[in-house]
Amino acid sequence: MACCLLSLGPLVASATEVEEAASQISDRDKFKSAVRELRTGVGPRYQSLRQELDHYPLAVYLDALVIEGNLHYGKPEDVIAFLQSAGTSPIAMRTLRSFVRHKIEDRRWRAVVEVTEGLRLSTELICHRAHALLMTGETAKATPLLNRVWTVGKSQIKACDPVFKTWYRKSGPSDDVVWERALKAADARNSTLLRYLKRFASAELKPSLDDLGEIYSRPDRVTRKTRGSLPRQRDIAHMGVKRLAKVNPKRALDAMQALSTRFEFDAAQQTVVNSLIVRHSLFAKSAAPLDWVTSRLAELRDDELTEIYLRSTIAEADWSSFRQGYKWLSASRQTSDEWRYWRVMAAAPGEAKRSEAELNALAAGRGFHAYLAAEILSLPPSLAPDEIVASPAANSSDVARVRELIAVGMTWEARSEFRAALDDPAVALSLAELAAESEWHSLAIEAAAAAQAWGRVDLRFPIVYESEFTNASAESGLDVEELFAVARRESAMAPDAVSEVGARGLMQLMPSTARLTARKHNYRYSRSRLMRPGYNTAVGALYYADLIKQYDGNRVLALAAYNAGPNRVRRWSEGTMSVARWVDTIPFKETREYVRAVLAYNVIYRLKAGKPAEMLSESERDYLY
């Protein structure tokens, strides 16, 4: 009897769960029925279903469909009420955009003004609102909006063209606004726009624009061509020195010092110029004096610039300068794994005890520098996983909407809601778990990163397309974990990933590289096949194996070549550095982070598989790069 009583608790809980699940299924069916009913209009049957679904997470999608289906007769107050109920859902702005576009076409200017009042708007909607304000005679309200969207260093989106044409006919931009945009065009290196802006300038402004254009083209003339104390001459001088700093930082420093006797540059202008001179001095042959550069670094306390400097000291093995520069990092960067590691490597004599303690603490973590520390101490690498606990936001409205959109087959909308909700770390973790359940592994990886759930290796390092990777491993002779690691970094396990430069699929193969590799290994090639997981992993694995063979089994060099190309690797390798120094001083940030990530990810995948894991082989550790 006791046994039976003990089992009642789970039975009751299960019954409750069954009821909730049945209710969800019923709501989903009602939602689909309501969508079908809307095809014939908002009739009694739809209204009855909508009332029953008032509590349902996707009710706002029904309301959006009603508005979209009645744009011509829709009223601003109905859309405003909808926006309040939709909250942060992306459907809110999509519906607003449809309503505003329709009213603009109908020239219903007052409706546009009313519905966009007090909202945070996209550039397109700002332009539509400004247009409506101009057409209703509210020029004073329209002008600040127009100035805001017009003063950019590039061509504005086409949706703004109609309001700009109306503005030009009525008054157009003032000289001050034209000048502001000209300076932004110069900063954006947009000489075409710089010339175009002359048509809006008054006779008084045109000579200044001519001077700006001349110094833009010949920044070396900046000290000879800028005269007087007028603000625009100061702006021209400032722009010229910034341009000069990028090609000759030493001359830029001399020019800035000379120009400072003529113009009163404010603190912000001086900081911008100093930062540029420092940045380019760390790369250029015509650098500003090193003492000046280090003094400015100590003043600026700019992590990005300081890290560039620290990498130069690592490349030179100048540990005294490293220790000095390390102090200029912010506290958060000083405690990052990378700089903790190099702080130990650069330790002064007499700091052995502290260094050993720091190295032990670092080795307990997970990642490239943690695994370097573990190898130094002859310790096994750690997976360091976080405990898996239920997310506090598992039942939030954002998560509920995504879950229901998946359930009713509205995949595009689900992905849109998913990405819109990632700003809240607690919600992001719940979404990562939901994405993993739904086998949206690339989104699970993205959401886990947004949640900063670095220790959730279950979410961040999924095993997907296992048979395809296993086949690619067998054909290429590479460990399957190595291939998982490459794909994890390349595409976040998204088989449909396409980069800005055209790399495709899980292993992010460029079509030209894939074609050559396929031909070499007797594979039929077509660009469309690169989106097939089996084909992509096979050709990608063979290309990576070819690179490893080219570099005599050295995966560090092969990975750098996979990301940046063999020619760059040849230029970067001088045969004088240890593996850690070489990897952490690779000039390209993307390649540097790529090599570190894939090496560490291989360890993580091997540990997950219960296999022995070592980040670097003996030959890779001993090689001089």
C-alpha positions in Angstrom: 0.0 0.0 0.0 2.8 2.4 0.9 4.4 1.7 -2.5 1.1 2.6 -4.2 0.8 5.8 -2.2 4.3 6.9 -3.0 3.6 6.7 -6.7 0.5 8.9 -6.5 2.6 12.2 -6.5 4.2 11.6 -9.9 0.9 10.4 -11.3 -0.9 13.6 -10.2 2.0 15.8 -11.6 1.9 13.9 -14.9 -1.9 14.3 -15.1 -1.4 18.1 -14.7 1.2 18.2 -17.4 -1.0 16.2 -19.7 -3.8 18.7 -19.2 -1.5 21.6 -19.9 -0.2 19.9 -23.0 -3.7 19.2 -24.2 -4.7 22.8 -23.6 -1.6 24.0 -25.6 -2.6 21.7 -28.5 -6.2 22.9 -28.4 -5.0 26.6 -28.5 -2.7 25.8 -31.4 -5.5 24.3 -33.3 -7.7 27.3 -32.5 -4.9 29.6 -33.6 -4.6 27.8 -37.0 -8.4 27.9 -37.4 -8.4 31.6 -36.7 -5.8 32.3 -39.3 -7.8 30.3 -41.8 -11.0 32.3 -40.9 -9.2 35.6 -41.5 -8.8 34.7 -45.2 -12.5 35.5 -45.6 -12.6 38.4 -43.2 -13.2 39.2 -39.5 -16.5 37.3 -39.1 -18.3 36.0 -36.0 -16.4 32.7 -36.1 -13.1 34.5 -36.0 -14.2 36.8 -33.3 -15.3 33.9 -31.1 -11.9 32.1 -31.6 -10.0 35.4 -30.9 -11.8 35.8 -27.6 -10.9 32.3 -26.6 -7.3 32.9 -27.5 -6.9 36.1 -25.5 -4.4 34.4 -23.1 -2.5 32.7 -25.9 1.1 33.9 -26.6 0.4 34.3 -30.4 -2.8 36.3 -30.0 -0.8 39.4 -31.1 -0.1 37.7 -34.4 -3.8 37.4 -35.1 -4.2 41.1 -34.3 -1.4 41.9 -36.7 -3.1 40.0 -39.4 -6.3 41.9 -38.8 -4.5 45.2 -39.2 -2.5 44.0 -42.2 -5.7 43.0 -43.9 -7.4 46.3 -43.4 -4.6 48.9 -44.0 -6.7 51.2 -46.1 -9.4 51.7 -43.5 -7.2 51.1 -40.4 -7.1 53.8 -37.8 -4.1 55.1 -35.9 -5.7 54.4 -32.5 -6.1 50.7 -33.3 -2.5 50.4 -34.3 -1.4 52.3 -31.2 -3.4 49.9 -29.0 -1.9 46.9 -30.9 1.7 48.2 -30.4 1.1 48.4 -26.6 -0.2 44.8 -26.4 2.6 43.5 -28.7 5.3 45.0 -26.5 8.9 44.1 -27.7 7.7 41.5 -30.2 9.2 42.1 -33.7 5.7 41.8 -35.1 5.0 45.2 -33.5 7.4 47.2 -35.7 6.7 45.0 -38.8 3.0 45.9 -38.5 3.7 49.5 -37.9 5.9 49.7 -40.9 3.2 48.2 -43.1 0.6 50.6 -41.8 2.8 53.7 -42.3 3.9 52.7 -45.8 0.3 52.3 -46.8 -0.7 55.6 -45.3 2.2 57.3 -47.1 1.1 55.9 -50.4 -2.5 57.1 -49.6 -1.1 60.5 -48.6 -2.8 60.2 -45.2 -0.2 62.4 -43.5 -2.1 63.0 -40.3 -2.5 59.2 -39.6 1.3 58.8 -40.0 2.0 61.6 -37.6 -0.4 60.2 -35.0 0.8 56.6 -35.1 4.5 57.4 -34.9 4.3 59.9 -32.1 6.7 59.2 -29.2 8.0 55.9 -30.6 11.6 54.8 -31.1 11.7 54.5 -34.9 13.9 53.0 -37.6 15.6 55.3 -40.1 12.9 54.5 -42.7 10.1 55.4 -40.3 11.9 58.5 -39.1 11.9 59.6 -42.8 8.2 58.8 -43.2 7.3 60.7 -40.0 9.4 63.7 -41.2 7.7 63.6 -44.6 4.2 63.6 -42.9 5.2 66.5 -40.7 6.4 68.5 -43.6 3.2 67.9 -45.5 1.1 68.9 -42.5 3.0 72.1 -42.1 4.9 71.1 -39.0 8.3 72.1 -40.3 9.7 72.9 -36.9 9.2 69.3 -35.8 10.4 67.8 -39.1 13.7 69.7 -39.3 15.5 68.0 -36.4 14.5 64.6 -37.8 15.7 65.5 -41.2 19.0 66.8 -40.0 19.5 63.6 -38.0 18.9 61.2 -40.9 20.6 63.4 -43.6 23.9 64.0 -41.8 25.6 60.6 -42.4 28.8 59.8 -44.2 27.2 57.6 -46.9 24.1 57.6 -49.1 21.0 57.3 -47.0 18.4 54.5 -47.7 16.1 54.9 -50.7 13.0 55.1 -48.5 14.2 58.6 -47.5 14.5 59.9 -51.0 10.9 61.2 -51.2 11.1 63.3 -48.0 14.5 64.6 -49.0 13.1 65.8 -52.4 10.3 67.5 -50.6 12.7 69.1 -48.1 15.0 70.4 -50.9 12.0 72.1 -52.6 10.9 73.7 -49.3 14.2 74.8 -47.8 16.8 72.1 -47.7 19.7 71.7 -45.2 21.4 74.7 -43.7 25.1 75.4 -44.3 25.9 74.1 -40.8 24.1 70.8 -41.6 25.9 70.5 -45.0 29.2 71.1 -43.3 28.5 68.5 -40.6 27.7 65.9 -43.3 30.8 66.9 -45.3 33.0 66.1 -42.2 31.3 62.8 -41.8 31.8 62.0 -45.5 35.5 62.8 -45.1 35.8 60.5 -42.0 34.0 57.8 -44.0 36.4 58.3 -46.9 33.5 59.1 -49.2 35.0 61.5 -51.7 32.0 61.1 -54.1 29.6 62.3 -51.4 32.0 65.1 -50.5 31.8 66.5 -54.1 28.0 65.9 -54.3 27.4 68.1 -51.2 28.5 71.3 -53.0 25.1 71.5 -54.7 23.6 72.3 -51.3 26.1 74.9 -50.2 25.7 78.6 -50.2 28.3 80.8 -51.9 29.8 81.5 -48.5 30.3 77.8 -47.7 31.6 76.6 -51.1 35.2 77.8 -50.6 35.4 75.9 -47.3 34.2 72.8 -49.0 36.8 73.3 -51.7 39.5 73.6 -49.0 38.2 70.5 -47.3 38.3 68.5 -50.5 41.9 69.7 -51.2 43.2 68.7 -47.8 41.2 65.4 -48.0 43.2 64.6 -51.2 46.5 66.0 -50.0 46.7 65.8 -46.1 50.4 66.5 -46.3 49.5 70.1 -47.1 47.5 70.6 -44.0 50.0 73.0 -42.2 50.4 75.2 -45.3 46.8 75.4 -46.4 44.9 76.1 -43.2 44.9 79.7 -42.1 42.9 81.9 -39.7 40.9 81.0 -36.6 37.5 80.3 -38.1 35.8 77.1 -36.9 35.6 75.6 -40.3 39.4 76.1 -40.9 39.9 74.3 -37.5 37.7 71.4 -38.7 39.7 71.2 -42.0 42.9 71.1 -40.0 41.6 68.4 -37.7 40.4 66.3 -40.7 43.7 66.7 -42.4 45.8 65.6 -39.4 43.5 62.5 -39.0 44.1 61.6 -42.6 47.8 62.2 -42.3 48.1 60.0 -39.2 47.0 57.0 -41.2 49.8 57.3 -43.7 52.6 59.0 -41.8 52.0 59.2 -38.0 55.3 61.1 -37.3 54.4 63.9 -39.7 50.9 63.9 -38.3 52.3 64.5 -34.8 54.5 67.3 -36.1 51.6 68.8 -37.9 49.3 68.6 -34.9 51.9 70.4 -32.7 52.3 73.2 -35.3 48.5 73.6 -35.8 47.9 73.7 -32.1 49.5 77.1 -32.1 46.9 78.4 -34.6 43.7 76.5 -33.5 42.2 75.7 -30.2 41.4 72.0 -30.6 39.1 70.7 -27.9 39.9 67.7 -25.7 37.8 65.3 -27.8 39.6 66.4 -31.0 43.0 66.0 -29.4 42.1 62.5 -28.1 41.0 61.4 -31.5 44.2 62.6 -33.2 46.4 61.2 -30.5 44.7 57.8 -30.7 45.1 57.6 -34.5 48.8 58.6 -34.2 49.4 55.9 -31.6 47.5 53.3 -33.5 49.3 53.8 -36.7 52.7 54.2 -35.0 52.4 50.7 -33.7 52.4 49.4 -37.3 54.0 52.1 -39.5 57.7 52.5 -40.3 57.3 56.3 -40.1 56.2 56.1 -36.4 56.0 58.8 -33.8 58.7 58.6 -31.2 58.3 55.6 -28.9 58.5 57.7 -25.7 55.6 59.8 -27.0 53.6 56.8 -28.0 54.0 55.1 -24.6 53.2 58.3 -22.7 50.0 58.7 -24.7 49.0 55.1 -24.1 49.4 55.6 -20.4 47.1 58.7 -20.6 44.5 57.3 -23.0 43.9 54.0 -21.1 42.4 52.6 -24.3 42.3 48.8 -24.1 42.3 48.2 -27.8 45.4 50.4 -28.4 47.1 49.0 -25.3 46.6 45.4 -26.5 48.1 46.2 -29.9 51.2 47.6 -28.0 51.3 44.5 -25.7 51.3 42.2 -28.7 54.3 44.1 -30.1 56.2 43.6 -26.8 55.3 39.9 -26.9 56.6 39.6 -30.5 59.9 41.3 -29.3 60.0 39.3 -26.0 60.4 42.7 -24.3 59.0 41.6 -21.0 59.9 44.8 -19.1 57.9 46.9 -21.5 55.1 44.3 -21.3 54.9 44.6 -17.5 54.6 48.4 -17.8 52.0 48.3 -20.5 49.9 45.7 -18.7 49.2 48.3 -16.0 47.4 50.4 -18.6 44.7 47.8 -19.2 41.3 48.0 -17.6 40.7 45.7 -14.7 38.3 43.6 -16.8 41.0 43.0 -19.5 43.8 42.4 -16.9 41.7 39.5 -15.6 41.0 37.9 -19.0 42.7 34.5 -19.6 44.9 36.0 -22.3 46.5 38.7 -20.3 46.6 36.6 -17.1 48.7 34.1 -19.1 51.1 36.6 -20.5 51.4 38.3 -17.1 52.8 35.0 -15.8 55.0 34.6 -18.8 56.4 38.1 -18.4 56.8 37.9 -14.6 59.9 39.5 -13.2 62.5 37.5 -11.2 61.3 37.0 -7.7 57.6 36.5 -8.6 57.8 32.7 -9.0 55.3 31.8 -6.2 52.7 34.3 -7.4 53.2 33.1 -11.0 52.7 29.4 -10.1 49.5 30.2 -8.2 48.2 32.2 -11.2 49.1 29.5 -13.6 47.3 26.9 -11.5 44.2 29.0 -11.3 44.3 29.6 -15.1 44.7 25.9 -15.8 41.5 25.1 -14.0 39.5 26.9 -16.7 38.6 26.2 -20.3 40.1 27.7 -23.5 43.3 28.3 -25.4 45.3 30.0 -22.6 43.9 27.7 -19.9 45.1 24.7 -21.9 48.5 26.3 -22.5 48.8 26.7 -18.7 47.7 23.1 -18.2 50.4 21.9 -20.6 53.1 23.9 -18.8 52.1 22.4 -15.5 51.6 18.9 -17.0 48.0 18.9 -15.9 45.1 17.4 -17.9 42.9 20.0 -19.7 39.5 20.8 -18.0 36.1 20.9 -19.5 35.0 23.2 -16.6 31.2 22.8 -17.3 28.5 24.8 -15.6 25.9 23.0 -13.7 22.7 22.7 -15.7 19.9 24.3 -13.9 16.5 25.5 -15.0 16.5 29.0 -16.4 14.5 31.5 -14.4 13.0 32.9 -17.6 11.8 29.6 -19.0 8.2 30.8 -18.9 8.7 34.4 -20.0 6.4 35.8 -22.7 9.3 36.0 -25.2 10.2 32.3 -24.7 6.5 31.3 -24.9 6.0 33.1 -28.2 9.1 31.4 -29.8 8.0 28.0 -28.5 4.5 28.4 -29.9 5.7 29.8 -33.3 7.9 26.7 -33.6 4.9 24.5 -32.7 2.6 26.0 -35.4 5.2 26.0 -38.1 5.9 29.7 -38.3 9.7 29.2 -38.5 10.7 32.5 -40.0 8.7 34.4 -37.3 10.2 32.2 -34.6 13.7 33.0 -35.6 12.9 36.7 -35.7 11.4 36.6 -32.2 14.3 34.6 -31.0 17.0 37.1 -32.0 14.9 40.0 -30.8 14.8 38.6 -27.3 18.5 37.9 -26.8 19.3 41.2 -25.0 18.1 39.7 -21.7 20.7 37.2 -20.5 18.1 35.2 -18.5 15.8 35.0 -21.5 18.7 34.2 -23.8 19.6 31.1 -21.7 16.0 29.8 -21.9 16.0 30.4 -25.7 19.3 28.6 -26.0 17.8 25.5 -24.3 14.7 25.8 -26.5 16.8 26.1 -29.6 18.8 23.0 -28.7 15.5 21.1 -28.1 14.3 22.2 -31.5 17.7 21.2 -33.1 18.4 24.8 -34.0 22.0 24.4 -32.9 23.5 27.5 -34.5 20.8 29.6 -32.7 21.5 27.7 -29.4 25.2 28.7 -29.7 24.3 32.3 -30.4 21.9 32.5 -27.5 24.3 30.8 -25.1 26.9 33.4 -26.0 24.3 36.2 -25.5 23.6 34.7 -22.0 27.3 34.6 -21.4 26.8 31.0 -20.4 30.3 30.1 -21.3 30.3 26.9 -19.2 27.2 25.4 -20.8 29.3 23.1 -23.1 26.1 21.1 -23.8 24.6 24.1 -25.6 27.8 25.7 -27.0 29.4 22.5 -28.4 26.7 20.3 -30.0 27.4 17.2 -32.0 25.4 17.5 -35.2 25.5 15.7 -38.6 27.5 13.0 -36.9 27.4 10.5 -39.8 28.5 13.2 -42.3 31.5 14.2 -40.1 32.4 10.6 -39.4 32.5 9.9 -43.2 34.6 13.0 -43.8 36.9 11.9 -41.0 37.4 8.5 -42.5 38.2 9.8 -45.9 40.5 12.7 -44.8 42.3 10.8 -42.1 41.5 13.6 -39.6 39.9 13.0 -36.2 36.2 13.7 -36.2 36.6 16.1 -33.2 39.1 18.2 -35.2 36.4 18.6 -37.9 33.7 19.4 -35.4 36.0 22.1 -34.0 36.6 23.7 -37.4 32.9 23.7 -38.3 31.9 25.0 -34.9 34.2 28.0 -35.4 33.5 28.5 -39.1 29.7 28.3 -39.1 28.5 27.7 -35.6 27.1 24.4 -37.1 24.8 26.2 -39.5 24.7 24.2 -42.8 23.1 27.1 -44.6 25.6 29.7 -43.5 26.9 32.1 -46.1 29.5 34.7 -45.2 29.8 38.3 -46.5 32.6 37.2 -48.8 30.7 34.1 -50.1 32.1 31.3 -48.0 29.5 28.5 -47.7 28.2 25.8 -45.5 29.4 24.1 -42.3 33.1 24.3 -43.2 32.7 27.8 -44.8 34.3 26.9 -48.1 34.9 29.5 -50.8 33.6 28.3 -54.1 37.0 28.7 -55.8 38.8 26.7 -53.1 36.1 24.0 -53.1 36.3 23.7 -56.9 40.1 23.1 -56.8 39.9 20.7 -53.9 37.0 18.8 -55.5 38.9 18.5 -58.7 42.1 17.3 -56.9 40.2 14.6 -55.1 37.9 13.5 -57.9 34.7 15.0 -56.6 32.1 16.4 -58.9 31.7 20.1 -58.1 28.8 22.5 -58.2 28.2 25.6 -56.0 24.8 24.3 -54.8 26.4 21.2 -53.4 28.3 23.3 -50.9 25.1 23.7 -48.9 24.8 20.0 -48.5 26.3 18.9 -45.1 27.7 15.7 -46.5 29.4 17.2 -49.5 30.6 20.3 -47.6 32.2 18.4 -44.7 33.9 16.0 -47.1 35.5 18.7 -49.3 36.3 20.9 -46.3 38.0 18.0 -44.5 40.1 17.2 -47.6 41.1 20.8 -48.0 42.1 21.0 -44.3 44.0 17.7 -44.6 45.9 19.1 -47.6 46.9 22.1 -45.6 48.1 20.0 -42.7 50.2 17.9 -45.1 51.6 21.1 -46.7 52.7 22.2 -43.2 54.2 18.8 -42.3 51.5 18.0 -39.9 51.5 21.3 -38.1 47.8 22.2 -37.4 48.6 25.6 -36.0 50.0 26.8 -39.4 47.3 24.9 -41.3 44.5 26.6 -39.3 46.0 30.0 -39.9 46.2 29.2 -43.6 42.6 27.9 -43.6 41.4 31.2 -42.3 43.8 33.8 -43.9 45.5 31.9 -46.7 48.9 30.3 -47.1 50.6 33.5 -48.5 49.9 35.4 -45.3 51.1 32.6 -43.1 54.3 32.6 -45.1 54.8 36.3 -44.4 54.0 36.0 -40.7 56.4 33.1 -40.0 60.0 34.1 -39.3 61.1 30.9 -37.5 61.9 32.7 -34.2 58.8 32.4 -32.0 57.2 29.8 -29.7 53.7 28.7 -30.6 52.1 30.8 -27.9 53.9 34.0 -28.9 53.2 33.4 -32.6 49.5 32.7 -32.2 48.9 35.7 -29.9 50.8 38.1 -32.3 49.1 37.1 -35.5 48.4 40.5 -37.1 44.7 39.7 -38.0 42.4 39.6 -35.0 40.0 37.3 -36.8 42.8 34.8 -37.6 44.3 35.0 -34.2 41.0 34.3 -32.5 40.2 31.6 -35.1 43.4 29.6 -34.5 43.0 29.8 -30.7 39.3 28.8 -30.9 39.7 25.7 -33.1 42.7 24.4 -31.1 40.6 24.8 -27.9 37.4 23.5 -29.4 39.2 20.3 -30.5 40.1 19.7 -26.8 36.6 20.3 -25.7 35.0 17.9 -28.2 37.6 15.2 -27.3 36.8 15.7 -23.6 33.1 15.5 -24.3 33.7 12.2 -26.2 35.7 10.8 -23.3 38.9 10.7 -25.3 42.4 11.7 -24.2 42.9 15.4 -25.1 46.1 17.4 -25.7 45.8 20.8 -27.4 49.2 20.7 -29.1 51.4 17.9 -30.3 55.0 17.7 -29.2 56.2 18.8 -32.7 53.8 21.8 -32.7 55.0 22.9 -29.2 58.7 22.6 -30.2 58.4 24.2 -33.7 59.7 27.8 -34.1 57.2 29.9 -35.9 
